[in-house]
Each structure stands twice: as C-alpha cells, then as structure tokens.
C-alpha cells in the first residue's frame, strides 16, 4: 500500500516576504504539533504491544524522548496503563 504524498496548501500564504516568514513559522508549529502527536501515539502503541525495544532500535528518537511521548500519551488517556516493562 502506497501512502499518498503529504500536501501543504500554500495558497493563503501572504505575498509580503516578512508576513510570509511569520505565516511559515506558524504553519511549521502547527505541522510539528500534528506530527509530534503521531510520534507520541506510535511510540505508545509500540510500548503497549511489547514492541518498544524494536521502536527504539529504529533510532529515530532518543530513548528519553520516546519515553516522554509514551508517558504523555498515557497521561492523555487518563493514566490507564501501568507499564511494568522495565523502561
């Protein structure tokens, strides 16, 4: 299954270069927030399914960052999971 390309709509971006820089900064913040939420969920689900070591093995993020995301997602879901997995 091929993932469709990510599309960003720049049609409402200001023409003025300084205003465009401000707009791009806000767009990057919004994009980063959405991507970070996906990282958080993915690491959480990997840990929940016993595949956290494999996720860490990809070396996409530090162990500390990945654990912070799993804790944040657990908190978001009401702290329902008590890991006991040694991480």
Secondary structure, 3 states (H helix, E strand, C coil): CCCCCCCCCCCCCCCCHHHHHHHHHHHHHHHHHHHHHHHHHHHHHHHHCCCHHHHHHCCCCCHHHHHHHHHHHHHHCCCCCCCCCCC
